[in-house]
Amino acid sequence: MKSSFARPCIERLRPYVPGEQPKISGLIKLNTNENPYPPSPKVLAAIRRELDERLRLYPDPTSDRLRARIAAAYGFRLDQVIAGNGSDDILTLCLRAFVDDGAFVQFPRPTYSLYPVLTQIQNGKTREIPFDDDFALDPAAFDARASLTLVVHPNAPTGTPLPQDFLRELARRLKGVLVVDEAYADFANENALALARKARNVLVTRSFSKSFSLAGMRLGFAVGDAALVEALFKVKDSYNLDRLAQTAGVAALSDMPYHRRCVARVVRTRERLRRELERRGWRVVPSQANFLLVRPPGRPAGQWLGALKIRRILVRWFDQPETRDFLRITMGTDRQMDRFLSVVDDLG
């Protein structure tokens, strides 16, 4: 007799494991790529104004006000924008819309570990393209027949950017849809928005979690060809974005000077930490994200993970062949990073 009512692909599924969210206070949390600085004061004020009897009403099902603000901020038409419950929601919609049962989805390895989970939920097949030793990719290594190709720019967990020439060539080769996941692009030197304006098969996803300090609101969006966006609208949940999240997004985009200042602070901290760790003999993978992937000296990375946690500092370790020797360190405040470096010196 069947032991479970779940679909066979769900029974086989290894679910996505988020970074540790501690239940105690006082830890320095450098493990989940959250922004160390608060959202714009305009966001907090806008949310407070929204806390009234209107919460009994459903939110706008298509987030038109937020989408119009996104369109204006990033140079797209309204029909080229969809908003979602975090960019993970958008990625789920892409699997629903573009991947048939048994079709295959391709992505690099290592990359965002949610991709194989979403593919298996859809009962799709995965194809992984390895990075070379310098975490670079060859567009010729990707299969043009894939229904959906997912790449992160800058990549997670490495922080390495994908050159624009690579993305253009990859989009040209593919017969299916290319999704450029730009959760960390605000910390990078370049982005793929221009490609999304021109190419019929390209979507760019963005998140408000990292650079806008709104991870707790679960807010993201995608931009690209209107026909691709229309397909996503057909498969989205009826009210996929609540009233407070829509309000927060509009307010965040109305205070871009604050956003740019926060991004600049994180980038300065990233570069300072890179220099300090390299001076101490750590290998640091060149990053354009809000984190660094680093190989510590002297002891295995897994041991460093435990030793740092004992000292009340959380970082991330991915126990996979390509990343087992590395730790991923999210940028905190300068004071937090000073504490991290002090502990590193004590442990070293």
Secondary structure in CASP SS format (residue, H / E / C, confidence):
PFRMAT SS
TARGET T0000
AUTHOR 0000-0000-0000
METHOD secondary structure of the structure
MODEL  1
M C 1.00
K C 1.00
S C 1.00
S C 1.00
F C 1.00
A C 1.00
R C 1.00
P H 1.00
C H 1.00
I H 1.00
E H 1.00
R C 1.00
L C 1.00
R C 1.00
P C 1.00
Y C 1.00
V C 1.00
P C 1.00
G C 1.00
E C 1.00
Q C 1.00
P C 1.00
K C 1.00
I C 1.00
S C 1.00
G C 1.00
L C 1.00
I E 1.00
K E 1.00
L C 1.00
N C 1.00
T C 1.00
N C 1.00
E C 1.00
N C 1.00
P C 1.00
Y C 1.00
P C 1.00
P C 1.00
S C 1.00
P H 1.00
K H 1.00
V H 1.00
L H 1.00
A H 1.00
A H 1.00
I H 1.00
R H 1.00
R H 1.00
E H 1.00
L C 1.00
D C 1.00
E H 1.00
R H 1.00
L H 1.00
R H 1.00
L C 1.00
Y C 1.00
P C 1.00
D C 1.00
P C 1.00
T C 1.00
S C 1.00
D H 1.00
R H 1.00
L H 1.00
R H 1.00
A H 1.00
R H 1.00
I H 1.00
A H 1.00
A H 1.00
A H 1.00
Y H 1.00
G C 1.00
F C 1.00
R C 1.00
L H 1.00
D H 1.00
Q H 1.00
V E 1.00
I E 1.00
A E 1.00
G E 1.00
N C 1.00
G H 1.00
S H 1.00
D H 1.00
D H 1.00
I H 1.00
L H 1.00
T H 1.00
L H 1.00
C H 1.00
L H 1.00
R H 1.00
A H 1.00
F H 1.00
V C 1.00
D C 1.00
D C 1.00
G C 1.00
A C 1.00
F E 1.00
V E 1.00
Q E 1.00
F E 1.00
P E 1.00
R E 1.00
P C 1.00
T C 1.00
Y C 1.00
S C 1.00
L H 1.00
Y H 1.00
P H 1.00
V H 1.00
L H 1.00
T H 1.00
Q H 1.00
I H 1.00
Q C 1.00
N C 1.00
G C 1.00
K E 1.00
T E 1.00
R E 1.00
E E 1.00
I E 1.00
P E 1.00
F C 1.00
D C 1.00
D C 1.00
D C 1.00
F C 1.00
A C 1.00
L C 1.00
D C 1.00
P H 1.00
A H 1.00
A H 1.00
F C 1.00
D C 1.00
A C 1.00
R C 1.00
A C 1.00
S C 1.00
L E 1.00
T E 1.00
L E 1.00
V E 1.00
V E 1.00
H C 1.00
P C 1.00
N C 1.00
A C 1.00
P C 1.00
T C 1.00
G C 1.00
T C 1.00
P C 1.00
L C 1.00
P C 1.00
Q H 1.00
D H 1.00
F H 1.00
L H 1.00
R H 1.00
E H 1.00
L H 1.00
A H 1.00
R H 1.00
R H 1.00
L C 1.00
K C 1.00
G C 1.00
V E 1.00
L E 1.00
V E 1.00
V E 1.00
D E 1.00
E C 1.00
A C 1.00
Y C 1.00
A H 1.00
D H 1.00
F H 1.00
A C 1.00
N C 1.00
E C 1.00
N C 1.00
A C 1.00
L H 1.00
A H 1.00
L H 1.00
A H 1.00
R H 1.00
K H 1.00
A C 1.00
R C 1.00
N C 1.00
V E 1.00
L E 1.00
V E 1.00
T E 1.00
R E 1.00
S E 1.00
F C 1.00
S C 1.00
K C 1.00
S C 1.00
F C 1.00
S C 1.00
L C 1.00
A H 1.00
G H 1.00
M H 1.00
R C 1.00
L C 1.00
G E 1.00
F E 1.00
A E 1.00
V E 1.00
G E 1.00
D C 1.00
A H 1.00
A H 1.00
L H 1.00
V H 1.00
E H 1.00
A H 1.00
L H 1.00
F H 1.00
K H 1.00
V H 1.00
K C 1.00
D C 1.00
S C 1.00
Y C 1.00
N C 1.00
L C 1.00
D C 1.00
R H 1.00
L H 1.00
A H 1.00
Q H 1.00
T H 1.00
A H 1.00
G H 1.00
V H 1.00
A H 1.00
A H 1.00
L H 1.00
S C 1.00
D C 1.00
M H 1.00
P H 1.00
Y H 1.00
H H 1.00
R H 1.00
R H 1.00
C H 1.00
V H 1.00
A H 1.00
R H 1.00
V H 1.00
V H 1.00
R H 1.00
T H 1.00
R H 1.00
E H 1.00
R H 1.00
L H 1.00
R H 1.00
R H 1.00
E H 1.00
L H 1.00
E H 1.00
R H 1.00
R C 1.00
G C 1.00
W C 1.00
R E 1.00
V E 1.00
V C 1.00
P C 1.00
S C 1.00
Q C 1.00
A C 1.00
N C 1.00
F E 1.00
L E 1.00
L E 1.00
V E 1.00
R E 1.00
P C 1.00
P C 1.00
G C 1.00
R C 1.00
P C 1.00
A H 1.00
G H 1.00
Q H 1.00
W H 1.00
L H 1.00
G H 1.00
A H 1.00
L H 1.00
K H 1.00
I H 1.00
R C 1.00
R C 1.00
I E 1.00
L E 1.00
V C 1.00
R E 1.00
W C 1.00
F C 1.00
D C 1.00
Q C 1.00
P C 1.00
E C 1.00
T C 1.00
R C 1.00
D C 1.00
F C 1.00
L E 1.00
R E 1.00
I E 1.00
T E 1.00
M C 1.00
G C 1.00
T C 1.00
D H 1.00
R H 1.00
Q H 1.00
M H 1.00
D H 1.00
R H 1.00
F H 1.00
L H 1.00
S H 1.00
V H 1.00
V H 1.00
D H 1.00
D H 1.00
L H 1.00
G C 1.00
END
